[in-house]
């Protein structure tokens, strides 16, 4: 087809860059502010200061986990890293790549009848980038998935 996008060179990593930058920046800012407050409040004891700092570190950790999402496409298959999980897929396992209007992220329809969310491609802040990434992943899945079939 002429409207099929050019296949990206493998390996390629898809991730929401702007969202990741916002989350990591916010997490670092929260940690710095809470730590500064803990150190500047003179009436706090050492245990209370430590609890403030640990709370800030916990908040940063949660935001860092939200920022780790990605989809890595390689010759051998696709690795989907979501917030608390990682799944490796062979190209033949991916039946379809979907990003419908209103979807918060890409969904992969799999050969076992299930659907896997791929949070690494999400149209939140950069909608056009997410659409282009979804099209590229779809083209890769169509081109490489048929190669593994008997």
Residue pairs with C-beta under 8 A, 6 or more apart in sequence:
4 139
5 132
5 135
5 136
5 139
7 136
7 139
7 140
7 143
8 73
8 136
8 140
10 73
10 74
10 75
10 140
11 72
11 73
11 74
11 75
12 72
12 73
12 136
13 70
13 71
13 72
13 73
13 120
14 70
14 71
14 72
14 73
14 120
14 121
14 133
14 136
14 137
15 69
15 70
15 71
15 120
16 69
16 119
16 120
16 121
16 122
16 124
16 125
16 126
16 130
17 126
17 129
18 125
18 126
19 67
19 122
19 124
19 125
19 126
20 67
22 125
23 63
23 64
23 66
23 67
24 63
24 64
24 67
26 63
27 59
27 60
27 61
27 62
27 63
27 64
27 67
28 60
30 56
30 59
30 60
30 63
31 56
31 57
31 59
31 60
32 56
33 56
34 52
34 53
34 55
34 56
34 59
35 52
35 53
35 56
37 52
38 44
38 48
38 49
38 52
38 53
38 56
39 49
41 49
44 52
65 83
65 84
66 83
68 81
68 83
69 81
69 82
69 83
69 119
69 120
69 122
70 81
70 120
71 78
71 79
71 80
71 81
71 106
71 118
71 120
71 121
71 137
72 78
72 79
72 81
73 137
73 140
76 90
76 91
77 88
77 89
77 90
77 91
77 93
78 88
78 89
78 91
78 94
78 108
78 137
78 141
79 86
79 87
79 88
79 89
80 86
80 87
80 89
80 108
80 116
80 118
80 120
81 120
82 117
82 118
82 119
82 120
83 119
87 116
89 108
89 110
89 116
90 148
91 140
91 141
91 144
91 145
91 147
91 148
92 111
92 145
92 148
92 149
93 110
93 111
93 112
94 108
94 109
94 110
94 111
94 141
94 145
95 109
95 110
95 111
95 145
96 108
96 109
96 138
96 141
97 106
97 107
97 108
97 109
97 134
97 137
97 138
97 141
98 106
98 107
98 108
98 109
98 134
99 105
99 106
99 107
99 121
99 123
99 130
99 131
99 134
103 123
104 122
104 123
104 124
105 117
105 118
105 119
105 120
105 121
105 122
105 123
106 117
106 118
106 120
106 121
106 122
106 130
106 133
106 134
106 137
107 115
107 116
107 117
107 118
108 115
108 116
108 117
108 118
108 141
109 115
110 116
118 137
121 130
121 133
121 134
121 137
122 130
123 130
123 131
124 130
